[in-house]
């Protein structure tokens, strides 16, 4: 007997795994940070019409998120 799941289910799982690996990869904190940054920028732009503030906040938050990820990676590599 064939114990493999149906083709459609395997395709859906493969599609989901591809997007998870593509978007999240090894650093889920950067994915979450990107979502938060996009949300904050959208709120600044739409609610308060602070487009200039959004232009300044975007690179600042992105730099902070990358720095936090780097600190975490260095800390993890020193433990090994």
PDB file with SEQRES, HELIX, SHEET and CRYST1 records, atoms N, CA, C and O in Angstrom:
SEQRES   1 A   80  UNK UNK UNK UNK UNK UNK UNK UNK UNK UNK UNK UNK UNK          
SEQRES   2 A   80  UNK UNK UNK UNK UNK UNK UNK UNK UNK UNK UNK UNK UNK          
SEQRES   3 A   80  UNK UNK UNK UNK UNK UNK UNK UNK UNK UNK UNK UNK UNK          
SEQRES   4 A   80  UNK UNK UNK UNK UNK UNK UNK UNK UNK UNK UNK UNK UNK          
SEQRES   5 A   80  UNK UNK UNK UNK UNK UNK UNK UNK UNK UNK UNK UNK UNK          
SEQRES   6 A   80  UNK UNK UNK UNK UNK UNK UNK UNK UNK UNK UNK UNK UNK          
SEQRES   7 A   80  UNK UNK                                                      
HELIX    1 AA1 UNK A    7  UNK A   23  1                                  17    
HELIX    2 AA2 UNK A   28  UNK A   46  1                                  19    
HELIX    3 AA3 UNK A   51  UNK A   79  1                                  29    
CRYST1    1.000    1.000    1.000  90.00  90.00  90.00 P 1           1          
ATOM      1  N   UNK A   1       0.828  -1.198   0.000  1.00  0.00           N  
ATOM      2  CA  UNK A   1       0.000   0.000   0.000  1.00  0.00           C  
ATOM      3  C   UNK A   1       0.868   1.256   0.000  1.00  0.00           C  
ATOM      4  O   UNK A   1       2.010   1.245   0.460  1.00  0.00           O  
ATOM      5  N   UNK A   2       0.308   2.312  -0.516  1.00  0.00           N  
ATOM      6  CA  UNK A   2       1.011   3.591  -0.608  1.00  0.00           C  
ATOM      7  C   UNK A   2       0.707   4.408   0.645  1.00  0.00           C  
ATOM      8  O   UNK A   2      -0.435   4.800   0.883  1.00  0.00           O  
ATOM      9  N   UNK A   3       1.765   4.663   1.456  1.00  0.00           N  
ATOM     10  CA  UNK A   3       1.585   5.425   2.697  1.00  0.00           C  
ATOM     11  C   UNK A   3       1.825   6.917   2.514  1.00  0.00           C  
ATOM     12  O   UNK A   3       1.732   7.677   3.477  1.00  0.00           O  
ATOM     13  N   UNK A   4       2.131   7.344   1.303  1.00  0.00           N  
ATOM     14  CA  UNK A   4       2.396   8.759   1.060  1.00  0.00           C  
ATOM     15  C   UNK A   4       1.091   9.543   1.024  1.00  0.00           C  
ATOM     16  O   UNK A   4       0.068   9.026   0.574  1.00  0.00           O  
ATOM     17  N   UNK A   5       1.122  10.805   1.502  1.00  0.00           N  
ATOM     18  CA  UNK A   5      -0.072  11.638   1.409  1.00  0.00           C  
ATOM     19  C   UNK A   5      -0.403  11.957  -0.051  1.00  0.00           C  
ATOM     20  O   UNK A   5       0.443  11.790  -0.930  1.00  0.00           O  
ATOM     21  N   UNK A   6      -1.609  12.406  -0.308  1.00  0.00           N  
ATOM     22  CA  UNK A   6      -1.985  12.750  -1.688  1.00  0.00           C  
ATOM     23  C   UNK A   6      -1.109  13.872  -2.256  1.00  0.00           C  
ATOM     24  O   UNK A   6      -0.525  14.666  -1.518  1.00  0.00           O  
ATOM     25  N   UNK A   7      -1.041  13.910  -3.566  1.00  0.00           N  
ATOM     26  CA  UNK A   7      -0.192  14.868  -4.265  1.00  0.00           C  
ATOM     27  C   UNK A   7      -0.536  16.314  -3.901  1.00  0.00           C  
ATOM     28  O   UNK A   7       0.364  17.128  -3.693  1.00  0.00           O  
ATOM     29  N   UNK A   8      -1.813  16.636  -3.822  1.00  0.00           N  
ATOM     30  CA  UNK A   8      -2.219  18.007  -3.509  1.00  0.00           C  
ATOM     31  C   UNK A   8      -1.708  18.408  -2.129  1.00  0.00           C  
ATOM     32  O   UNK A   8      -1.229  19.529  -1.953  1.00  0.00           O  
ATOM     33  N   UNK A   9      -1.800  17.525  -1.161  1.00  0.00           N  
ATOM     34  CA  UNK A   9      -1.330  17.821   0.191  1.00  0.00           C  
ATOM     35  C   UNK A   9       0.189  18.009   0.204  1.00  0.00           C  
ATOM     36  O   UNK A   9       0.698  18.898   0.886  1.00  0.00           O  
ATOM     37  N   UNK A  10       0.908  17.181  -0.540  1.00  0.00           N  
ATOM     38  CA  UNK A  10       2.364  17.341  -0.614  1.00  0.00           C  
ATOM     39  C   UNK A  10       2.744  18.655  -1.279  1.00  0.00           C  
ATOM     40  O   UNK A  10       3.701  19.307  -0.860  1.00  0.00           O  
ATOM     41  N   UNK A  11       2.006  19.052  -2.312  1.00  0.00           N  
ATOM     42  CA  UNK A  11       2.289  20.326  -2.981  1.00  0.00           C  
ATOM     43  C   UNK A  11       2.022  21.510  -2.055  1.00  0.00           C  
ATOM     44  O   UNK A  11       2.796  22.467  -2.031  1.00  0.00           O  
ATOM     45  N   UNK A  12       0.942  21.448  -1.304  1.00  0.00           N  
ATOM     46  CA  UNK A  12       0.624  22.529  -0.359  1.00  0.00           C  
ATOM     47  C   UNK A  12       1.689  22.619   0.727  1.00  0.00           C  
ATOM     48  O   UNK A  12       2.131  23.715   1.070  1.00  0.00           O  
ATOM     49  N   UNK A  13       2.100  21.490   1.264  1.00  0.00           N  
ATOM     50  CA  UNK A  13       3.161  21.487   2.283  1.00  0.00           C  
ATOM     51  C   UNK A  13       4.465  22.033   1.720  1.00  0.00           C  
ATOM     52  O   UNK A  13       5.135  22.835   2.370  1.00  0.00           O  
ATOM     53  N   UNK A  14       4.828  21.607   0.519  1.00  0.00           N  
ATOM     54  CA  UNK A  14       6.055  22.098  -0.100  1.00  0.00           C  
ATOM     55  C   UNK A  14       6.010  23.590  -0.351  1.00  0.00           C  
ATOM     56  O   UNK A  14       7.002  24.290  -0.145  1.00  0.00           O  
ATOM     57  N   UNK A  15       4.859  24.081  -0.797  1.00  0.00           N  
ATOM     58  CA  UNK A  15       4.684  25.513  -1.032  1.00  0.00           C  
ATOM     59  C   UNK A  15       4.831  26.289   0.278  1.00  0.00           C  
ATOM     60  O   UNK A  15       5.505  27.318   0.324  1.00  0.00           O  
ATOM     61  N   UNK A  16       4.200  25.792   1.335  1.00  0.00           N  
ATOM     62  CA  UNK A  16       4.301  26.444   2.642  1.00  0.00           C  
ATOM     63  C   UNK A  16       5.715  26.418   3.186  1.00  0.00           C  
ATOM     64  O   UNK A  16       6.185  27.416   3.732  1.00  0.00           O  
ATOM     65  N   UNK A  17       6.398  25.296   3.047  1.00  0.00           N  
ATOM     66  CA  UNK A  17       7.780  25.199   3.534  1.00  0.00           C  
ATOM     67  C   UNK A  17       8.708  26.127   2.757  1.00  0.00           C  
ATOM     68  O   UNK A  17       9.611  26.731   3.335  1.00  0.00           O  
ATOM     69  N   UNK A  18       8.490  26.239   1.455  1.00  0.00           N  
ATOM     70  CA  UNK A  18       9.305  27.162   0.657  1.00  0.00           C  
ATOM     71  C   UNK A  18       9.152  28.589   1.168  1.00  0.00           C  
ATOM     72  O   UNK A  18      10.147  29.270   1.416  1.00  0.00           O  
ATOM     73  N   UNK A  19       7.905  29.045   1.328  1.00  0.00           N  
ATOM     74  CA  UNK A  19       7.693  30.423   1.761  1.00  0.00           C  
ATOM     75  C   UNK A  19       8.179  30.646   3.178  1.00  0.00           C  
ATOM     76  O   UNK A  19       8.691  31.723   3.481  1.00  0.00           O  
ATOM     77  N   UNK A  20       8.036  29.664   4.059  1.00  0.00           N  
ATOM     78  CA  UNK A  20       8.548  29.802   5.425  1.00  0.00           C  
ATOM     79  C   UNK A  20      10.070  29.958   5.380  1.00  0.00           C  
ATOM     80  O   UNK A  20      10.624  30.841   6.035  1.00  0.00           O  
ATOM     81  N   UNK A  21      10.732  29.116   4.623  1.00  0.00           N  
ATOM     82  CA  UNK A  21      12.186  29.191   4.534  1.00  0.00           C  
ATOM     83  C   UNK A  21      12.631  30.471   3.845  1.00  0.00           C  
ATOM     84  O   UNK A  21      13.639  31.063   4.230  1.00  0.00           O  
ATOM     85  N   UNK A  22      11.893  30.902   2.832  1.00  0.00           N  
ATOM     86  CA  UNK A  22      12.244  32.119   2.104  1.00  0.00           C  
ATOM     87  C   UNK A  22      12.060  33.360   2.970  1.00  0.00           C  
ATOM     88  O   UNK A  22      12.930  34.231   2.982  1.00  0.00           O  
ATOM     89  N   UNK A  23      10.951  33.460   3.691  1.00  0.00           N  
ATOM     90  CA  UNK A  23      10.655  34.658   4.476  1.00  0.00           C  
ATOM     91  C   UNK A  23      11.309  34.641   5.857  1.00  0.00           C  
ATOM     92  O   UNK A  23      11.854  35.653   6.298  1.00  0.00           O  
ATOM     93  N   UNK A  24      11.258  33.528   6.523  1.00  0.00           N  
ATOM     94  CA  UNK A  24      11.754  33.457   7.894  1.00  0.00           C  
ATOM     95  C   UNK A  24      13.202  32.984   7.918  1.00  0.00           C  
ATOM     96  O   UNK A  24      14.052  33.616   8.545  1.00  0.00           O  
ATOM     97  N   UNK A  25      13.480  31.893   7.249  1.00  0.00           N  
ATOM     98  CA  UNK A  25      14.847  31.385   7.196  1.00  0.00           C  
ATOM     99  C   UNK A  25      15.388  31.038   8.563  1.00  0.00           C  
ATOM    100  O   UNK A  25      14.704  30.412   9.373  1.00  0.00           O  
ATOM    101  N   UNK A  26      16.629  31.448   8.821  1.00  0.00           N  
ATOM    102  CA  UNK A  26      17.295  31.122  10.082  1.00  0.00           C  
ATOM    103  C   UNK A  26      17.052  32.157  11.170  1.00  0.00           C  
ATOM    104  O   UNK A  26      17.356  31.907  12.336  1.00  0.00           O  
ATOM    105  N   UNK A  27      16.511  33.307  10.811  1.00  0.00           N  
ATOM    106  CA  UNK A  27      16.356  34.384  11.790  1.00  0.00           C  
ATOM    107  C   UNK A  27      14.912  34.884  11.829  1.00  0.00           C  
ATOM    108  O   UNK A  27      14.576  35.874  11.179  1.00  0.00           O  
ATOM    109  N   UNK A  28      14.068  34.204  12.584  1.00  0.00           N  
ATOM    110  CA  UNK A  28      12.670  34.645  12.659  1.00  0.00           C  
ATOM    111  C   UNK A  28      12.511  36.034  13.281  1.00  0.00           C  
ATOM    112  O   UNK A  28      11.517  36.714  13.027  1.00  0.00           O  
ATOM    113  N   UNK A  29      13.485  36.459  14.093  1.00  0.00           N  
ATOM    114  CA  UNK A  29      13.359  37.785  14.707  1.00  0.00           C  
ATOM    115  C   UNK A  29      13.440  38.888  13.655  1.00  0.00           C  
ATOM    116  O   UNK A  29      12.815  39.937  13.813  1.00  0.00           O  
ATOM    117  N   UNK A  30      14.198  38.667  12.589  1.00  0.00           N  
ATOM    118  CA  UNK A  30      14.252  39.676  11.530  1.00  0.00           C  
ATOM    119  C   UNK A  30      12.941  39.728  10.749  1.00  0.00           C  
ATOM    120  O   UNK A  30      12.523  40.801  10.313  1.00  0.00           O  
ATOM    121  N   UNK A  31      12.301  38.598  10.572  1.00  0.00           N  
ATOM    122  CA  UNK A  31      10.994  38.574   9.911  1.00  0.00           C  
ATOM    123  C   UNK A  31       9.968  39.334  10.736  1.00  0.00           C  
ATOM    124  O   UNK A  31       9.207  40.140  10.200  1.00  0.00           O  
ATOM    125  N   UNK A  32       9.948  39.079  12.034  1.00  0.00           N  
ATOM    126  CA  UNK A  32       9.011  39.780  12.922  1.00  0.00           C  
ATOM    127  C   UNK A  32       9.353  41.268  12.956  1.00  0.00           C  
ATOM    128  O   UNK A  32       8.456  42.111  12.917  1.00  0.00           O  
ATOM    129  N   UNK A  33      10.632  41.593  13.027  1.00  0.00           N  
ATOM    130  CA  UNK A  33      11.039  43.002  13.038  1.00  0.00           C  
ATOM    131  C   UNK A  33      10.611  43.705  11.755  1.00  0.00           C  
ATOM    132  O   UNK A  33      10.167  44.852  11.798  1.00  0.00           O  
ATOM    133  N   UNK A  34      10.738  43.036  10.624  1.00  0.00           N  
ATOM    134  CA  UNK A  34      10.318  43.645   9.351  1.00  0.00           C  
ATOM    135  C   UNK A  34       8.819  43.909   9.353  1.00  0.00           C  
ATOM    136  O   UNK A  34       8.372  44.958   8.891  1.00  0.00           O  
ATOM    137  N   UNK A  35       8.043  42.964   9.869  1.00  0.00           N  
ATOM    138  CA  UNK A  35       6.595  43.168   9.945  1.00  0.00           C  
ATOM    139  C   UNK A  35       6.246  44.333  10.866  1.00  0.00           C  
ATOM    140  O   UNK A  35       5.372  45.139  10.546  1.00  0.00           O  
ATOM    141  N   UNK A  36       6.922  44.425  11.999  1.00  0.00           N  
ATOM    142  CA  UNK A  36       6.674  45.530  12.939  1.00  0.00           C  
ATOM    143  C   UNK A  36       7.069  46.859  12.314  1.00  0.00           C  
ATOM    144  O   UNK A  36       6.330  47.838  12.422  1.00  0.00           O  
ATOM    145  N   UNK A  37       8.218  46.904  11.666  1.00  0.00           N  
ATOM    146  CA  UNK A  37       8.676  48.139  11.028  1.00  0.00           C  
ATOM    147  C   UNK A  37       7.691  48.578   9.955  1.00  0.00           C  
ATOM    148  O   UNK A  37       7.332  49.754   9.886  1.00  0.00           O  
ATOM    149  N   UNK A  38       7.256  47.654   9.128  1.00  0.00           N  
ATOM    150  CA  UNK A  38       6.282  47.996   8.080  1.00  0.00           C  
ATOM    151  C   UNK A  38       4.993  48.519   8.707  1.00  0.00           C  
ATOM    152  O   UNK A  38       4.412  49.484   8.210  1.00  0.00           O  
ATOM    153  N   UNK A  39       4.542  47.894   9.791  1.00  0.00           N  
ATOM    154  CA  UNK A  39       3.333  48.358  10.473  1.00  0.00           C  
ATOM    155  C   UNK A  39       3.483  49.751  11.054  1.00  0.00           C  
ATOM    156  O   UNK A  39       2.581  50.579  10.929  1.00  0.00           O  
ATOM    157  N   UNK A  40       4.617  50.014  11.688  1.00  0.00           N  
ATOM    158  CA  UNK A  40       4.856  51.343  12.273  1.00  0.00           C  
ATOM    159  C   UNK A  40       4.917  52.408  11.184  1.00  0.00           C  
ATOM    160  O   UNK A  40       4.348  53.490  11.335  1.00  0.00           O  
ATOM    161  N   UNK A  41       5.602  52.104  10.098  1.00  0.00           N  
ATOM    162  CA  UNK A  41       5.710  53.062   8.997  1.00  0.00           C  
ATOM    163  C   UNK A  41       4.333  53.323   8.386  1.00  0.00           C  
ATOM    164  O   UNK A  41       3.995  54.463   8.066  1.00  0.00           O  
ATOM    165  N   UNK A  42       3.548  52.269   8.229  1.00  0.00           N  
ATOM    166  CA  UNK A  42       2.198  52.440   7.678  1.00  0.00           C  
ATOM    167  C   UNK A  42       1.342  53.305   8.596  1.00  0.00           C  
ATOM    168  O   UNK A  42       0.609  54.176   8.127  1.00  0.00           O  
ATOM    169  N   UNK A  43       1.434  53.067   9.901  1.00  0.00           N  
ATOM    170  CA  UNK A  43       0.663  53.886  10.844  1.00  0.00           C  
ATOM    171  C   UNK A  43       1.124  55.343  10.825  1.00  0.00           C  
ATOM    172  O   UNK A  43       0.299  56.256  10.831  1.00  0.00           O  
ATOM    173  N   UNK A  44       2.422  55.558  10.803  1.00  0.00           N  
ATOM    174  CA  UNK A  44       2.928  56.929  10.754  1.00  0.00           C  
ATOM    175  C   UNK A  44       2.467  57.644   9.484  1.00  0.00           C  
ATOM    176  O   UNK A  44       2.096  58.817   9.524  1.00  0.00           O  
ATOM    177  N   UNK A  45       2.494  56.943   8.381  1.00  0.00           N  
ATOM    178  CA  UNK A  45       2.147  57.566   7.103  1.00  0.00           C  
ATOM    179  C   UNK A  45       0.650  57.821   6.968  1.00  0.00           C  
ATOM    180  O   UNK A  45       0.243  58.874   6.477  1.00  0.00           O  
ATOM    181  N   UNK A  46      -0.160  56.880   7.394  1.00  0.00           N  
ATOM    182  CA  UNK A  46      -1.606  56.981   7.184  1.00  0.00           C  
ATOM    183  C   UNK A  46      -2.320  57.769   8.277  1.00  0.00           C  
ATOM    184  O   UNK A  46      -3.113  58.663   7.982  1.00  0.00           O  
ATOM    185  N   UNK A  47      -2.050  57.451   9.503  1.00  0.00           N  
ATOM    186  CA  UNK A  47      -2.800  58.054  10.612  1.00  0.00           C  
ATOM    187  C   UNK A  47      -2.400  59.497  10.876  1.00  0.00           C  
ATOM    188  O   UNK A  47      -3.246  60.384  10.991  1.00  0.00           O  
ATOM    189  N   UNK A  48      -1.103  59.709  10.968  1.00  0.00           N  
ATOM    190  CA  UNK A  48      -0.651  61.035  11.349  1.00  0.00           C  
ATOM    191  C   UNK A  48      -0.100  61.864  10.217  1.00  0.00           C  
ATOM    192  O   UNK A  48       0.237  63.032  10.413  1.00  0.00           O  
ATOM    193  N   UNK A  49      -0.002  61.286   9.038  1.00  0.00           N  
ATOM    194  CA  UNK A  49       0.591  61.966   7.888  1.00  0.00           C  
ATOM    195  C   UNK A  49       1.994  62.466   8.219  1.00  0.00           C  
ATOM    196  O   UNK A  49       2.381  63.575   7.849  1.00  0.00           O  
ATOM    197  N   UNK A  50       2.746  61.624   8.925  1.00  0.00           N  
ATOM    198  CA  UNK A  50       4.125  61.943   9.282  1.00  0.00           C  
ATOM    199  C   UNK A  50       5.073  61.270   8.298  1.00  0.00           C  
ATOM    200  O   UNK A  50       5.878  60.424   8.687  1.00  0.00           O  
ATOM    201  N   UNK A  51       4.982  61.639   7.035  1.00  0.00           N  
ATOM    202  CA  UNK A  51       5.803  60.987   6.016  1.00  0.00           C  
ATOM    203  C   UNK A  51       7.289  61.227   6.243  1.00  0.00           C  
ATOM    204  O   UNK A  51       8.104  60.333   6.017  1.00  0.00           O  
ATOM    205  N   UNK A  52       7.646  62.426   6.686  1.00  0.00           N  
ATOM    206  CA  UNK A  52       9.053  62.716   6.943  1.00  0.00           C  
ATOM    207  C   UNK A  52       9.567  61.877   8.097  1.00  0.00           C  
ATOM    208  O   UNK A  52      10.680  61.354   8.042  1.00  0.00           O  
ATOM    209  N   UNK A  53       8.759  61.747   9.145  1.00  0.00           N  
ATOM    210  CA  UNK A  53       9.156  60.908  10.279  1.00  0.00           C  
ATOM    211  C   UNK A  53       9.289  59.455   9.842  1.00  0.00           C  
ATOM    212  O   UNK A  53      10.187  58.751  10.305  1.00  0.00           O  
ATOM    213  N   UNK A  54       8.412  59.000   8.962  1.00  0.00           N  
ATOM    214  CA  UNK A  54       8.483  57.622   8.472  1.00  0.00           C  
ATOM    215  C   UNK A  54       9.779  57.385   7.701  1.00  0.00           C  
ATOM    216  O   UNK A  54      10.370  56.308   7.786  1.00  0.00           O  
ATOM    217  N   UNK A  55      10.214  58.382   6.957  1.00  0.00           N  
ATOM    218  CA  UNK A  55      11.453  58.247   6.192  1.00  0.00           C  
ATOM    219  C   UNK A  55      12.655  58.128   7.127  1.00  0.00           C  
ATOM    220  O   UNK A  55      13.620  57.432   6.814  1.00  0.00           O  
ATOM    221  N   UNK A  56      12.598  58.798   8.260  1.00  0.00           N  
ATOM    222  CA  UNK A  56      13.698  58.731   9.224  1.00  0.00           C  
ATOM    223  C   UNK A  56      13.612  57.459  10.061  1.00  0.00           C  
ATOM    224  O   UNK A  56      14.634  56.846  10.371  1.00  0.00           O  
ATOM    225  N   UNK A  57      12.403  57.064  10.423  1.00  0.00           N  
ATOM    226  CA  UNK A  57      12.206  55.921  11.308  1.00  0.00           C  
ATOM    227  C   UNK A  57      12.560  54.609  10.617  1.00  0.00           C  
ATOM    228  O   UNK A  57      13.113  53.713  11.255  1.00  0.00           O  
ATOM    229  N   UNK A  58      12.257  54.478   9.344  1.00  0.00           N  
ATOM    230  CA  UNK A  58      12.505  53.220   8.635  1.00  0.00           C  
ATOM    231  C   UNK A  58      13.967  52.782   8.700  1.00  0.00           C  
ATOM    232  O   UNK A  58      14.229  51.666   9.148  1.00  0.00           O  
ATOM    233  N   UNK A  59      14.924  53.595   8.281  1.00  0.00           N  
ATOM    234  CA  UNK A  59      16.317  53.120   8.369  1.00  0.00           C  
ATOM    235  C   UNK A  59      16.803  52.957   9.805  1.00  0.00           C  
ATOM    236  O   UNK A  59      17.623  52.083  10.089  1.00  0.00           O  
ATOM    237  N   UNK A  60      16.296  53.802  10.718  1.00  0.00           N  
ATOM    238  CA  UNK A  60      16.712  53.677  12.112  1.00  0.00           C  
ATOM    239  C   UNK A  60      16.244  52.342  12.699  1.00  0.00           C  
ATOM    240  O   UNK A  60      17.029  51.642  13.338  1.00  0.00           O  
ATOM    241  N   UNK A  61      14.983  51.986  12.492  1.00  0.00           N  
ATOM    242  CA  UNK A  61      14.462  50.713  13.005  1.00  0.00           C  
ATOM    243  C   UNK A  61      15.127  49.526  12.322  1.00  0.00           C  
ATOM    244  O   UNK A  61      15.430  48.525  12.971  1.00  0.00           O  
ATOM    245  N   UNK A  62      15.355  49.632  11.017  1.00  0.00           N  
ATOM    246  CA  UNK A  62      16.010  48.538  10.298  1.00  0.00           C  
ATOM    247  C   UNK A  62      17.429  48.320  10.821  1.00  0.00           C  
ATOM    248  O   UNK A  62      17.864  47.180  10.986  1.00  0.00           O  
ATOM    249  N   UNK A  63      18.146  49.407  11.081  1.00  0.00           N  
ATOM    250  CA  UNK A  63      19.495  49.307  11.631  1.00  0.00           C  
ATOM    251  C   UNK A  63      19.470  48.682  13.015  1.00  0.00           C  
ATOM    252  O   UNK A  63      20.306  47.836  13.330  1.00  0.00           O  
ATOM    253  N   UNK A  64      18.517  49.094  13.843  1.00  0.00           N  
ATOM    254  CA  UNK A  64      18.396  48.502  15.181  1.00  0.00           C  
ATOM    255  C   UNK A  64      18.069  47.013  15.113  1.00  0.00           C  
ATOM    256  O   UNK A  64      18.622  46.223  15.879  1.00  0.00           O  
ATOM    257  N   UNK A  65      17.190  46.629  14.219  1.00  0.00           N  
ATOM    258  CA  UNK A  65      16.829  45.212  14.088  1.00  0.00           C  
ATOM    259  C   UNK A  65      18.033  44.392  13.619  1.00  0.00           C  
ATOM    260  O   UNK A  65      18.278  43.303  14.137  1.00  0.00           O  
ATOM    261  N   UNK A  66      18.777  44.902  12.652  1.00  0.00           N  
ATOM    262  CA  UNK A  66      19.958  44.181  12.183  1.00  0.00           C  
ATOM    263  C   UNK A  66      21.039  44.111  13.255  1.00  0.00           C  
ATOM    264  O   UNK A  66      21.714  43.089  13.385  1.00  0.00           O  
ATOM    265  N   UNK A  67      21.210  45.183  14.020  1.00  0.00           N  
ATOM    266  CA  UNK A  67      22.200  45.177  15.106  1.00  0.00           C  
ATOM    267  C   UNK A  67      21.806  44.161  16.180  1.00  0.00           C  
ATOM    268  O   UNK A  67      22.659  43.433  16.689  1.00  0.00           O  
ATOM    269  N   UNK A  68      20.525  44.111  16.521  1.00  0.00           N  
ATOM    270  CA  UNK A  68      20.065  43.141  17.520  1.00  0.00           C  
ATOM    271  C   UNK A  68      20.271  41.714  17.024  1.00  0.00           C  
ATOM    272  O   UNK A  68      20.657  40.838  17.798  1.00  0.00           O  
ATOM    273  N   UNK A  69      20.017  41.480  15.754  1.00  0.00           N  
ATOM    274  CA  UNK A  69      20.238  40.151  15.184  1.00  0.00           C  
ATOM    275  C   UNK A  69      21.722  39.794  15.194  1.00  0.00           C  
ATOM    276  O   UNK A  69      22.083  38.654  15.483  1.00  0.00           O  
ATOM    277  N   UNK A  70      22.569  40.750  14.886  1.00  0.00           N  
ATOM    278  CA  UNK A  70      24.004  40.518  14.899  1.00  0.00           C  
ATOM    279  C   UNK A  70      24.507  40.197  16.301  1.00  0.00           C  
ATOM    280  O   UNK A  70      25.307  39.279  16.482  1.00  0.00           O  
ATOM    281  N   UNK A  71      24.038  40.950  17.294  1.00  0.00           N  
ATOM    282  CA  UNK A  71      24.428  40.697  18.684  1.00  0.00           C  
ATOM    283  C   UNK A  71      23.995  39.293  19.100  1.00  0.00           C  
ATOM    284  O   UNK A  71      24.745  38.580  19.766  1.00  0.00           O  
ATOM    285  N   UNK A  72      22.795  38.903  18.710  1.00  0.00           N  
ATOM    286  CA  UNK A  72      22.293  37.565  19.048  1.00  0.00           C  
ATOM    287  C   UNK A  72      23.148  36.492  18.379  1.00  0.00           C  
ATOM    288  O   UNK A  72      23.484  35.493  19.015  1.00  0.00           O  
ATOM    289  N   UNK A  73      23.504  36.680  17.115  1.00  0.00           N  
ATOM    290  CA  UNK A  73      24.313  35.699  16.390  1.00  0.00           C  
ATOM    291  C   UNK A  73      25.711  35.578  16.994  1.00  0.00           C  
ATOM    292  O   UNK A  73      26.242  34.474  17.108  1.00  0.00           O  
ATOM    293  N   UNK A  74      26.305  36.699  17.377  1.00  0.00           N  
ATOM    294  CA  UNK A  74      27.634  36.667  17.989  1.00  0.00           C  
ATOM    295  C   UNK A  74      27.563  35.943  19.324  1.00  0.00           C  
ATOM    296  O   UNK A  74      28.435  35.134  19.642  1.00  0.00           O  
ATOM    297  N   UNK A  75      26.534  36.228  20.100  1.00  0.00           N  
ATOM    298  CA  UNK A  75      26.369  35.575  21.394  1.00  0.00           C  
ATOM    299  C   UNK A  75      26.212  34.067  21.239  1.00  0.00           C  
ATOM    300  O   UNK A  75      26.798  33.293  21.996  1.00  0.00           O  
ATOM    301  N   UNK A  76      25.424  33.656  20.261  1.00  0.00           N  
ATOM    302  CA  UNK A  76      25.218  32.227  20.015  1.00  0.00           C  
ATOM    303  C   UNK A  76      26.494  31.549  19.517  1.00  0.00           C  
ATOM    304  O   UNK A  76      26.764  30.404  19.879  1.00  0.00           O  
ATOM    305  N   UNK A  77      27.276  32.239  18.696  1.00  0.00           N  
ATOM    306  CA  UNK A  77      28.493  31.633  18.162  1.00  0.00           C  
ATOM    307  C   UNK A  77      29.559  31.501  19.248  1.00  0.00           C  
ATOM    308  O   UNK A  77      30.390  30.595  19.180  1.00  0.00           O  
ATOM    309  N   UNK A  78      29.554  32.367  20.231  1.00  0.00           N  
ATOM    310  CA  UNK A  78      30.538  32.276  21.314  1.00  0.00           C  
ATOM    311  C   UNK A  78      30.232  31.137  22.263  1.00  0.00           C  
ATOM    312  O   UNK A  78      31.133  30.627  22.930  1.00  0.00           O  
ATOM    313  N   UNK A  79      28.976  30.730  22.334  1.00  0.00           N  
ATOM    314  CA  UNK A  79      28.600  29.615  23.205  1.00  0.00           C  
ATOM    315  C   UNK A  79      29.093  28.286  22.667  1.00  0.00           C  
ATOM    316  O   UNK A  79      29.312  27.345  23.429  1.00  0.00           O  
ATOM    317  N   UNK A  80      29.267  28.209  21.374  1.00  0.00           N  
ATOM    318  CA  UNK A  80      29.643  26.923  20.749  1.00  0.00           C  
ATOM    319  C   UNK A  80      31.079  26.617  20.881  1.00  0.00           C  
ATOM    320  O   UNK A  80      31.534  25.577  20.406  1.00  0.00           O  
TER     321      UNK A  80                                                      
END                                                                             
